[in-house]
């Protein structure tokens, strides 16, 4: 009787293990774990002090990002730039990219006026 119970438990255990292998999620590798834990922060660079960038995010919170030679920088980042940063849970920026306005157009330059129609001079001729 003991042998029968032991065989039953062993076979149930092996069937359970076999079914776990078919529907289980793949085991994440170190690189996929790192990518899954990264956060995306968008905001304006407020201050740069050494290896730390202080960014005011879109919710109004100030975030401190650690930047070093391992950080992938798209361009030279300066105070006032709008950026998107991929950041680890420890606050290290893995990459920073400049953000371009959605419209893709530059704001108008100051003192620029739209063309006007030709003006008439006092003598009645059209001025160019």
Secondary structure, DSSP 8 states (H G I E B T S, - for coil): -HHHHHHHHHHHHHHHHHHHHHH------HHHHHHHH-EEEEEEEEEEETTEEEEEETTS-EEEEE--TTSEESS---TT-EEEEEE-TTSBEEEEEE---TT------TT-------EE-TTS-EE-
